[in-house]
Amino acid sequence: MSNPNPTTVTDVAIDLADKTVPPVVVTSSTKAFVGAALAGITSGAAALASALADNVITGGEWITILAAIAVGAGLTGGGVYGATNKRVVS
């Protein structure tokens, strides 16, 4: 019979065998890096498209494009990296 409130490693191992406590999935930060790269590319492309509306890109528009890339990548990467992973129920 498994312990409904596992408190020790032995209790957790017994519960895992009974599949009452799902295991935690171990992942890396790859998901955050990929998300950050895609967000940076997307936000930079959007800013570039907006800057090309008059067929000229000024220095200020380049700064806006670079800021969009940095903010898009930073917010997405940080958010995805900081998010907890869900437990997998099998």
C-alpha positions as CSV (number, residue, x, y, z in Angstrom):
1,M,0.0,0.0,0.0
2,S,1.4,3.4,-0.9
3,N,1.7,6.4,1.4
4,P,-0.7,9.1,0.3
5,N,1.6,11.8,1.7
6,P,5.2,10.8,0.9
7,T,7.7,12.4,3.2
8,T,10.9,10.3,2.6
9,V,12.8,9.1,-0.5
10,T,11.6,5.6,0.3
11,D,7.9,6.7,0.3
12,V,8.4,8.5,-3.0
13,A,10.0,5.5,-4.6
14,I,7.1,3.3,-3.5
15,D,4.6,5.8,-4.8
16,L,6.4,6.1,-8.1
17,A,6.2,2.3,-8.5
18,D,2.5,2.6,-7.9
19,K,2.3,5.6,-10.3
20,T,0.6,7.8,-7.7
21,V,3.3,10.5,-7.9
22,P,4.3,11.4,-11.4
23,P,8.0,11.8,-12.0
24,V,9.5,15.2,-12.7
25,V,10.9,15.8,-16.2
26,V,14.5,17.0,-16.3
27,T,15.0,19.5,-19.1
28,S,17.7,22.0,-20.1
29,S,17.6,25.6,-21.0
30,T,17.6,24.8,-24.7
31,K,13.9,25.7,-24.9
32,A,14.5,29.2,-23.5
33,F,17.4,29.8,-26.0
34,V,15.3,28.7,-29.0
35,G,12.3,30.8,-27.8
36,A,14.5,33.8,-27.3
37,A,16.2,33.5,-30.7
38,L,12.8,33.2,-32.5
39,A,11.3,36.1,-30.6
40,G,14.3,38.3,-31.3
41,I,14.2,37.4,-35.0
42,T,10.4,38.0,-35.2
43,S,10.5,41.4,-33.3
44,G,13.5,42.6,-35.3
45,A,11.9,41.7,-38.6
46,A,8.7,43.5,-37.6
47,A,10.7,46.6,-36.6
48,L,12.7,46.4,-39.8
49,A,9.6,46.1,-41.9
50,S,8.2,49.2,-40.2
51,A,11.4,51.1,-40.8
52,L,11.4,50.2,-44.5
53,A,8.0,51.8,-45.0
54,D,9.6,54.9,-46.4
55,N,12.5,53.0,-48.1
56,V,15.1,54.6,-45.8
57,I,16.5,53.4,-42.5
58,T,17.8,56.1,-40.2
59,G,20.1,55.7,-37.3
60,G,17.2,56.0,-34.9
61,E,15.4,53.3,-36.7
62,W,18.4,51.0,-36.4
63,I,18.4,51.6,-32.6
64,T,14.7,50.7,-32.5
65,I,15.3,47.5,-34.4
66,L,18.2,46.5,-32.1
67,A,16.1,47.4,-29.0
68,A,13.2,45.3,-30.4
69,I,15.5,42.3,-30.8
70,A,17.0,42.7,-27.4
71,V,13.7,43.2,-25.6
72,G,11.9,40.4,-27.5
73,A,14.7,37.9,-26.9
74,G,15.3,38.9,-23.3
75,L,11.6,38.8,-22.2
76,T,10.9,35.6,-24.0
77,G,14.1,33.8,-23.0
78,G,13.8,34.9,-19.4
79,G,10.1,34.0,-19.2
80,V,10.5,30.6,-20.7
81,Y,13.7,29.8,-18.6
82,G,11.9,30.9,-15.4
83,A,8.7,28.9,-16.0
84,T,8.4,25.7,-14.2
85,N,8.0,22.4,-16.0
86,K,4.8,20.4,-15.7
87,R,4.9,16.9,-14.3
88,V,4.3,14.1,-16.8
89,V,1.6,11.6,-15.9
90,S,2.1,8.3,-17.7
